Amino acid sequence: MNLVLALIMLLFGSVAGWIGWRSATRPIYRRSVYQPDPPDGMTRREFDRRVRRGRKIRRVFVTIFYAFSGAIGGVIFLMLLNRH
């Protein structure tokens, strides 16, 4: 792998990963207007913790997806520059 290609992939992947992290972090602590009832035997606090935990796990997957797509975007960007 060429050093320039690796650096461009790293740069684009890092920027896209940061954008994915930021966009997935916003909804973690937000509550919806409609509050669903917690399941039987579970308090509101436990239910909210479980929802936040799921959103934090989702944030990691969103960040990884954004980083991979950003790295692929960097390769496509270099291919377009090479064409001209």
N, C-alpha and C positions, 0 to 999 in steps of 0.2 A: 504494500500500500504506500502510495506517495505521501510524503510528509505534509504537503499542502492540502491534499485531500483529507488527511486525518485531522488537520487543524480546522479546516472549514466544517467538517462534520462535527467536531467538538464544539466549535463556536455556535453553529446553528442549533445543534442539539441542546446546548446549555441555555441559550436564549429561549428556545421553545419550551424546554423543561421548566424554566423559571415562570414563563407565562402560564403553563399548565398548573403549576403549584399555586400561583396566585389566584387563578380562576377557580380552582377546586377548594381553596381555603375559605373563600367568602361564605359559602352556605353551611359551614360546619356548625357554627353556633347560632344560626338564625332559626327562629321558630316560624312555622307556617301560621297563617291566619286561622286555618282550621286545625285544631289540635285533636289528633286521633286519640281515642281512649287506650290506655295501656292494657295489655292482656291481663286476664285474671291472675291474681297472686303476685302482681308486679306493681311497685309504686311508680309514681310519675318520675321520680328522680332516677330510678333504675332504668326506666324506659328511655328517658332522655340520654342517659349515658350510653345505652346500647345504640341508639340512633347516631350519636356523635361518633362512637367507635366505628360504626359502619361507614360513616362519611369520611373519617380519617383514612381508613383502609382504601376507600375509593379514590382518595386524593393521591395516594401512592401510585395506583394503576393509571390514573389520568396523567400524572407527571411522566411516567415511563412512556406512555403512548405519545405524548407531546414530544418528548425528547427523541424518540425513534423517528417520528414523522418529521421533526426538524432536521435530523441528520440526513434523512432521505431527501428532504428539500434542499439541503446544502449540496448534495451530489447532483441533483437536477439543476441547481443554479450553476454549478461548474460546467455541466454538460452544455447548458445554454450559452455560457460564455465561450466555450471552446468551439461552438458551432460557427460563431461569427468571426 
